[in-house]
Amino acid sequence: MALIDAPEAAMRLARAICSDVSLYNEEKIVRGIEQDNFFDALKDELEEGRELYRSRVNPELYTRTNFYDRAIIDVILKSKGHVKSRIW
């Protein structure tokens, strides 16, 4: 399988991976937001997603963009804005 070179395709992949993380870890995400330890609580899941993303994207594109990190915020955290938290 060829590595992804197009920024738009890389962004879509990052968002799809984060969407899956969100779908399969709903309770853990909510608990992490409520307890203000989201990144610690989802460390393994987020790193697994990052590794998948890294393995599918051209290394140069990976190092010069932050699509995966942006997708974590845009796809996972923004959709949980209704969850009560001290951070918002």
C-alpha positions in Angstrom: 0.0 0.0 0.0 1.4 3.4 -1.0 1.9 6.0 1.7 -0.5 9.0 1.7 1.1 12.1 0.2 -1.9 14.4 -0.1 -2.6 16.7 2.9 -6.3 16.3 2.4 -6.1 12.6 2.5 -3.9 12.6 5.6 -6.3 14.9 7.4 -9.2 12.6 6.5 -7.3 9.6 7.8 -6.4 11.4 11.1 -10.1 12.3 11.6 -11.2 8.8 10.8 -8.8 7.3 13.3 -9.9 9.8 16.0 -13.5 9.0 15.2 -12.9 5.4 15.9 -11.1 6.2 19.1 -14.1 8.3 20.2 -16.6 5.6 19.1 -15.0 2.8 21.0 -13.9 4.7 24.2 -16.9 6.9 25.0 -17.0 6.2 28.7 -13.2 6.6 29.1 -13.3 9.9 27.3 -16.1 11.3 29.4 -14.4 10.2 32.6 -11.1 11.6 31.4 -12.7 15.0 30.7 -14.6 15.0 34.0 -11.5 14.1 36.0 -9.2 16.4 33.9 -6.9 13.6 32.9 -8.0 13.0 29.3 -4.6 12.5 27.8 -3.4 10.2 30.6 -6.6 8.2 30.5 -6.4 7.7 26.7 -2.7 7.5 26.4 -2.6 4.0 24.9 -5.5 4.5 22.6 -4.2 7.8 21.3 -0.7 6.4 20.8 -2.1 3.4 18.9 -4.0 5.7 16.7 -0.9 7.9 16.2 1.2 4.9 15.2 -1.4 3.8 12.7 -1.5 7.3 11.2 2.3 7.5 11.1 2.5 4.1 9.3 0.1 5.2 6.6 1.4 8.8 5.9 4.5 9.9 4.1 7.1 10.6 6.7 7.8 14.1 5.4 4.1 15.0 5.5 3.9 13.5 9.0 6.7 15.6 10.4 5.6 18.9 8.9 1.9 18.7 9.8 -0.1 18.2 13.0 -3.2 16.7 11.5 -3.5 13.9 14.1 -3.2 16.2 17.0 -5.7 18.6 15.5 -8.1 15.7 14.9 -7.9 14.7 18.6 -9.2 18.2 19.5 -11.6 18.6 16.6 -13.1 15.1 16.6 -12.9 13.8 20.1 -12.8 16.8 22.5 -15.0 19.3 20.6 -17.8 16.8 20.5 -17.7 16.4 24.2 -18.1 20.1 25.0 -21.3 19.2 26.9 -19.4 17.2 29.5 -18.9 19.0 32.8 -15.3 19.8 33.4 -13.1 22.3 35.3 -11.2 23.1 32.2 -14.2 24.6 30.4 
